[in-house]
Amino acid sequence: MERISGVKKQYAWGSDTAIQEHFGIGEPGETLAEVWFGAHRLSPSALLSDESADPISLADWISADPEGTLGVSVVERFGARLPYLIKLIAPKRPLSLQVHPDREHAQLMFDVEERAGIPLDAAQRMYKDPNYKPELIYALTRFEALAGFRAPRRIVEIFSDLDTELATQIVSQLRAQPSPEGIREVTDRLLSPHTTPAAPQVEATVAAMSDRLQAGVSPSVRVDRVVTSLARQYPGDAGAVVAAMLNPVSLRPGEVLFTPPGGIHAYVSGLGVEIMANSDNVLRAGLTEKHVDCQELLNCLDYVAAPPVRIAPEWVTDSTQVFYAPVDDFELSVTKLGDPQLLPGHGGRIVLCIEGEAILSDAETDQLRLLPGQAVFVRADKTPVYASGHGVVMQSDIP
């Protein structure tokens, strides 16, 4: 087992208290949005046992012995790379309206941007790697999000009593085409650079939603609140109107939301742990100060209306529950600690303490003590691993 560092990410939408108070990471008042644990090429964790001025990264350490660190079957499927990435995430205000590409499109566009010579750290670089990015969020506090399109009839209900030009157009289009094609045409019109409505049209529709909210006649209080909040932060941005077409999601602590490639979504507020395929490919279409490419997002977007994908856990022991995502890159388990117990799992694993205190041991390593926000990487050839203590650990491994 090797202790690994987390890599802090200071984005404008981050909280200045959540990660600091829950995990003891960061400085008081520092805007801290994410902390990464993994081996992504742009922000790999470092081995904390290496006290040199330039410690070895987890990515390089895995590359030096992929079969020992990841396991033979993992290397056969994914090559000499860790296939997942873990993040602490703490949005204080909404993230951008975004979509992640599928694997084939990610490879294609990564190659295009590489040939174009766009630096990986350039603001306009969209594809930082050739991988897709399905992701799962585990809520540590109440967590609010938007995920996937509502059914066309529900979108019509949201807009039908708004006496604005933009709302009337949306209702007319979806009544004529109550299908994924109708959703596609409405979304494309709202987000495409050549057809997106002018700011006054957006603001008029948002104002009408605010008025009915105040009057107590909203068909969806949650949607109107989210849209008016988004519009205050991003005035005139048509992304706020698109947000009204999405499913609102409220997660209680311990619940999860899975987002497949192509699924439109935005995280609104809360504190959670994300696990995803090892990628940083994010396509944005609004509600952000970052680079936006609406057309590229539309190229990857799944327009089929569907409810949010909430994954129920399977209890594999009396104290460990596993969330089996419908992908091959990762699975997530959560263990409540007590007397020493075996942590189920295989392949290269990251164990993260999310509450209390954990004591980990394997057949060869002295006991390691973990506090919230501290993590270790467990080699595939260093099993079994036992955990005890008073708290909760989260583990990512490879199915």
C-alpha positions in Angstrom: 0.0 0.0 0.0 1.2 3.5 -0.9 -0.1 6.7 0.5 -1.0 9.1 -2.3 -1.6 12.8 -2.4 -4.7 14.6 -3.6 -4.4 17.3 -6.3 -6.4 20.5 -5.5 -8.4 22.2 -8.1 -9.5 25.9 -7.6 -12.4 26.6 -9.9 -14.7 29.6 -9.5 -17.7 27.5 -8.7 -16.1 25.8 -5.7 -16.9 26.2 -2.0 -14.6 28.0 0.4 -15.6 25.8 3.4 -16.9 22.3 2.4 -13.7 20.4 1.7 -11.8 22.2 4.3 -14.3 21.4 7.1 -15.1 17.9 6.1 -11.6 16.7 5.0 -9.1 19.2 6.4 -7.7 19.9 3.0 -7.0 23.4 1.8 -6.8 26.8 3.6 -9.6 28.6 5.3 -11.4 30.8 2.8 -9.7 29.2 -0.2 -12.1 28.5 -3.1 -11.6 24.7 -3.5 -13.8 22.9 -6.0 -12.2 19.5 -6.4 -9.4 17.2 -5.1 -8.3 14.5 -7.5 -6.9 11.1 -6.5 -5.6 9.1 -9.5 -3.2 8.9 -12.4 -4.6 11.3 -15.0 -1.9 12.6 -17.2 -2.5 16.2 -16.4 -2.9 15.9 -12.6 -1.6 12.6 -11.2 -1.3 11.9 -7.5 2.1 11.6 -6.0 3.5 8.8 -3.8 3.8 10.4 -0.3 6.4 7.8 0.7 8.8 9.5 -1.8 10.1 12.5 0.1 12.3 13.8 -2.8 11.9 17.3 -4.1 10.2 15.8 -7.2 8.3 12.7 -5.9 7.3 10.0 -8.3 3.7 10.3 -9.7 1.2 7.5 -9.3 1.0 7.3 -13.1 4.8 6.7 -13.5 4.8 4.2 -10.7 2.1 2.2 -12.3 3.8 2.4 -15.7 7.0 0.9 -14.2 5.1 -2.3 -13.1 1.6 -2.3 -14.6 0.9 -6.0 -14.0 1.9 -5.8 -10.4 0.1 -2.6 -9.6 -3.1 -3.1 -11.7 -3.3 -6.9 -12.4 -2.8 -8.9 -15.5 -6.5 -8.8 -16.6 -6.7 -5.0 -16.1 -3.6 -4.5 -18.3 -5.1 -6.7 -21.0 -8.2 -4.6 -21.1 -7.0 -1.1 -20.4 -3.2 -1.1 -21.0 -0.7 0.2 -18.5 -3.0 2.9 -17.1 -5.3 3.2 -14.1 -8.8 3.3 -15.8 -10.6 5.4 -13.2 -10.2 8.7 -11.4 -11.7 9.8 -8.0 -12.6 13.3 -7.0 -13.9 15.1 -3.9 -16.2 17.7 -5.4 -17.8 20.7 -3.7 -19.9 23.0 -5.9 -21.1 26.2 -4.1 -22.7 27.4 -7.2 -23.7 25.4 -10.3 -21.2 23.9 -12.6 -21.6 24.4 -16.4 -24.2 22.8 -18.5 -22.1 19.9 -19.8 -21.8 16.6 -21.6 -19.1 14.0 -21.8 -18.3 12.2 -25.1 -18.4 8.5 -25.8 -15.1 6.6 -26.3 -15.1 6.6 -30.1 -15.8 10.3 -30.4 -13.3 11.2 -27.7 -10.5 9.3 -29.6 -11.4 10.9 -32.9 -11.5 14.5 -31.5 -8.4 14.0 -29.4 -6.5 13.0 -32.5 -7.9 16.1 -34.3 -6.8 18.5 -31.6 -3.4 16.8 -31.3 -2.8 17.2 -35.1 -3.9 20.8 -34.8 -1.2 21.4 -32.2 -3.5 22.8 -29.5 -1.6 22.6 -26.2 -3.3 20.3 -23.6 -3.4 23.3 -21.1 -4.9 25.7 -23.7 -8.3 27.2 -22.6 -9.9 26.2 -25.9 -8.6 22.6 -25.7 -11.7 20.4 -25.2 -10.2 16.8 -25.4 -7.5 16.4 -22.9 -7.3 12.7 -23.4 -8.7 10.0 -25.8 -11.1 8.5 -23.3 -14.8 8.7 -22.5 -16.1 9.8 -19.1 -19.0 8.0 -17.5 -19.2 9.2 -13.9 -20.9 8.4 -10.6 -21.4 10.9 -7.8 -21.8 9.7 -4.2 -23.4 12.3 -2.0 -21.8 13.1 1.4 -24.3 15.9 2.1 -27.5 16.8 0.4 -26.5 17.2 -3.2 -28.5 19.0 -5.9 -28.1 18.3 -9.6 -29.8 18.4 -13.0 -29.5 15.3 -15.2 -31.1 14.2 -18.5 -34.1 15.5 -20.4 -37.6 15.4 -19.0 -40.3 13.8 -21.2 -41.5 16.3 -23.8 -45.0 16.5 -22.2 -43.3 17.6 -18.9 -41.2 20.2 -20.7 -44.4 21.5 -22.2 -46.0 21.8 -18.8 -43.0 23.8 -17.5 -43.4 26.4 -20.3 -47.0 26.4 -21.3 -48.2 29.1 -18.9 -45.4 31.5 -19.6 -46.6 34.3 -21.9 -43.3 34.9 -23.6 -42.1 34.5 -27.2 -39.5 32.0 -26.4 -41.7 29.9 -24.2 -44.4 29.9 -26.9 -41.9 28.7 -29.5 -40.7 25.8 -27.2 -44.2 24.7 -26.5 -45.3 24.8 -30.1 -42.3 22.8 -31.3 -42.7 20.1 -28.7 -46.4 19.7 -29.2 -45.7 19.2 -32.9 -42.9 16.8 -32.2 -43.2 15.2 -28.7 -40.2 13.0 -29.3 -36.4 13.0 -29.0 -36.3 14.7 -32.4 -38.4 17.6 -31.0 -36.1 17.9 -28.0 -33.1 17.9 -30.3 -34.6 20.7 -32.4 -35.5 22.8 -29.4 -32.1 22.3 -27.7 -30.2 22.9 -30.9 -32.0 26.2 -31.4 -31.4 27.3 -27.9 -27.7 26.5 -27.8 -26.5 26.8 -31.4 -24.5 30.0 -31.9 -26.4 31.1 -35.0 -29.9 30.5 -33.5 -29.6 31.1 -29.8 -32.1 33.6 -28.5 -31.1 37.1 -27.6 -30.5 37.9 -24.0 -33.8 39.9 -23.6 -35.8 36.9 -24.8 -34.1 34.7 -22.2 -34.5 37.3 -19.4 -38.2 37.7 -20.2 -38.8 34.0 -19.9 -36.8 33.8 -16.6 -38.7 36.8 -15.3 -42.0 35.0 -16.0 -40.8 31.9 -14.2 -39.8 34.1 -11.2 -43.2 35.8 -11.2 -45.1 32.6 -11.0 -42.8 31.3 -8.3 -43.5 34.3 -6.2 -47.2 33.9 -6.9 -47.2 30.3 -5.7 -48.5 28.9 -9.1 -45.3 27.2 -10.3 -45.8 23.7 -11.9 -42.3 22.9 -10.6 -41.0 25.0 -7.7 -37.6 23.2 -7.9 -37.1 24.0 -11.6 -38.1 27.6 -11.3 -35.8 28.1 -8.3 -32.9 26.6 -10.1 -33.5 28.5 -13.3 -33.9 31.9 -11.6 -30.7 31.2 -9.6 -28.8 30.3 -12.7 -30.0 33.4 -14.5 -28.9 35.6 -11.7 -25.3 34.3 -12.1 -25.4 34.1 -15.9 -27.8 36.8 -17.2 -29.1 36.2 -20.7 -27.5 32.8 -21.0 -29.9 30.4 -22.8 -28.4 27.6 -20.8 -30.7 28.6 -18.0 -33.7 27.9 -20.2 -32.3 24.5 -21.2 -31.9 23.8 -17.5 -35.7 24.0 -17.2 -35.9 21.0 -19.6 -33.8 18.8 -17.4 -34.7 16.5 -14.5 -34.0 18.0 -11.1 -32.2 15.6 -8.7 -31.8 15.7 -5.0 -29.5 13.2 -3.4 -29.5 12.4 0.3 -26.2 11.4 1.9 -25.2 7.9 0.7 -27.2 8.1 -2.5 -25.6 8.1 -6.0 -26.3 9.4 -9.4 -24.8 7.9 -12.6 -24.3 9.9 -15.7 -23.5 8.0 -19.0 -21.6 9.5 -21.9 -23.9 11.9 -23.8 -26.0 12.6 -20.8 -26.5 16.3 -20.3 -26.1 17.4 -16.6 -25.1 20.1 -14.2 -24.1 19.8 -10.5 -25.8 22.6 -8.5 -24.6 22.3 -4.9 -23.4 20.0 -2.2 -20.4 17.9 -1.2 -19.7 14.5 -2.8 -17.2 12.0 -4.1 -17.1 11.3 -7.8 -15.6 8.3 -9.5 -15.3 8.2 -13.3 -13.4 6.8 -16.2 -9.9 8.3 -16.2 -10.7 11.4 -18.3 -11.1 15.2 -18.1 -13.1 15.6 -21.4 -15.8 18.1 -20.7 -18.0 19.8 -23.3 -19.7 22.9 -22.1 -22.6 24.8 -23.6 -23.2 27.6 -21.1 -23.5 28.7 -17.5 -19.7 29.0 -17.2 -16.8 31.3 -17.6 -14.8 28.5 -19.2 -14.4 27.8 -22.9 -17.8 27.0 -24.5 -18.3 25.0 -27.7 -22.0 24.5 -28.1 -21.8 22.8 -31.4 -19.4 20.1 -30.1 -21.6 19.5 -27.1 -24.6 19.1 -29.4 -22.6 16.6 -31.5 -22.3 14.3 -28.5 -25.6 14.9 -26.8 -28.2 12.2 -26.1 -31.7 13.7 -26.7 -33.7 10.7 -25.4 -35.8 11.7 -22.4 -35.0 9.4 -19.4 -35.2 9.6 -15.6 -31.9 10.1 -13.7 -29.9 6.9 -13.2 -29.8 6.2 -9.5 -27.9 3.1 -8.6 -29.0 1.1 -5.6 -26.2 -0.5 -3.6 -25.7 -4.3 -3.2 -24.7 -5.3 0.3 -21.8 -7.8 -0.2 -21.1 -8.1 3.6 -22.8 -6.8 6.7 -20.7 -3.6 6.5 -19.8 -3.1 2.8 -22.1 -2.0 0.1 -21.1 -1.9 -3.6 -22.5 0.4 -6.3 -22.1 -1.4 -9.6 -22.0 1.1 -12.4 -22.9 -0.2 -15.9 -19.3 0.2 -17.1 -16.0 -1.8 -17.0 -13.8 1.0 -15.8 -14.7 1.2 -12.1 -17.0 0.1 -9.3 -17.4 1.8 -5.9 -17.7 0.3 -2.5 -18.4 1.9 0.9 -17.5 0.1 4.2 -18.5 1.1 7.7 -15.6 0.2 10.0 -15.4 -1.7 13.2 -13.5 -4.9 14.0 -10.8 -5.8 11.4 -12.5 -7.0 8.2 -11.5 -7.9 4.7 -12.1 -5.2 2.1 -13.5 -6.9 -0.9 -12.1 -5.9 -4.3 -9.5 -6.6 -6.9 -7.2 -4.9 -9.3 -5.4 -1.7 -8.5 -7.5 0.0 -5.8 -7.7 3.4 -4.1 -9.0 3.5 -0.6 -10.2 6.9 0.7 -11.2 7.7 4.2 -14.4 9.8 4.2 -15.3 9.7 7.9 -13.6 9.0 11.2 -10.4 7.0 11.3 -9.4 3.9 9.4 -6.6 1.4 10.1 -5.5 -0.5 7.0 -3.1 -3.5 6.7 -2.0 -6.1 4.2 0.2 -9.2 4.5 3.4 -7.2 4.2 2.8 -3.6 5.3 2.7 -2.1 8.7 -0.6 -0.7 9.6 -1.5 2.6 8.0 -3.8 5.1 9.7 -6.1 7.2 7.5 -8.1 10.3 8.4 -10.8 11.9 6.3 -9.4 13.0 2.9 -6.4 10.7 3.1 -6.0 7.9 0.6 -3.8 4.9 -0.3 -3.2 3.0 -3.5 -3.4 -0.8 -3.1 -1.4 -2.8 -5.6 -3.1 -5.8 -7.2 -0.4 -8.1 -6.0 -0.7 -6.9 -2.3 -4.0 -8.5 -1.3 -5.8 -9.2 0.9 -6.4 -5.9 2.6 -8.0 -5.5 6.1 -9.6 -2.4 7.6 -10.7 -1.5 11.1 -11.4 1.6 13.1 -14.4 3.9 13.6 -15.5 5.6 10.5 -16.2 4.9 6.8 -13.9 4.2 3.9 -14.6 4.3 0.2 -12.9 2.1 -2.3 -12.7 2.2 -6.1 -11.6 -0.9 -7.9 -11.8 -2.4 -11.4 -14.5 -5.0 -12.1 
